[in-house]
Amino acid sequence: MNEGRERIFKVFLERSHSDGAELAAVFGTLLKDTLSFGHYAGIRRGFSVAQQLEKLAKRKNEGYKVEIVKIILQQPEWSVEQLYEELDYRDI
């Protein structure tokens, strides 16, 4: 990704100096915003999982927490929906 980003910045800067600098600045801002959004989305996903686990703990036996953590550790890339499908499948 860094190579591609540097190449794009180089092309922007090779254009007329003022236009290229402006394009590079806008592209840099877009990259930062995208990275910030990804970070924020990850935090929201983790918070959502934690909220659901808290609700689940109130309704179910404490022994299920260990099973849920195992699923999350085995499949960290799963969405919340996939996690709940697996919990339903295991009848947890």
PEJOFEN-V98845 format. One record per backbone hydrogen bond with DSSP energy under -0.5 kcal/mol. CO is the residue of the C=O (numbers start at 0). NH is the residue of the N-H. Records with the same first field share a line. If there is no record, write none. Layout:
CO=NH / NH
This chain:
0=4
1=5
2=6
3=7
4=8
5=9
6=10
7=11
8=12
9=13
10=14
11=14
15=19
16=20
17=21
18=22
19=23
20=24
21=25
22=26
23=27
24=28
25=29
26=30
27=31
28=32
29=33
30=34
31=35
32=36
33=37
34=38
35=39
36=40
37=41
38=42
39=43
40=44
41=45
42=46
43=47
44=48
45=49
46=50
47=51
48=52
49=53
50=54
51=55
52=56
53=57
54=58
55=59
60=63
61=64
62=66
63=67
64=68
65=69
66=70
67=71
68=72
69=73
70=74
72=75
74=77
78=82
79=83
80=84
81=85
82=86
83=87
84=88
85=89
86=91
87=90
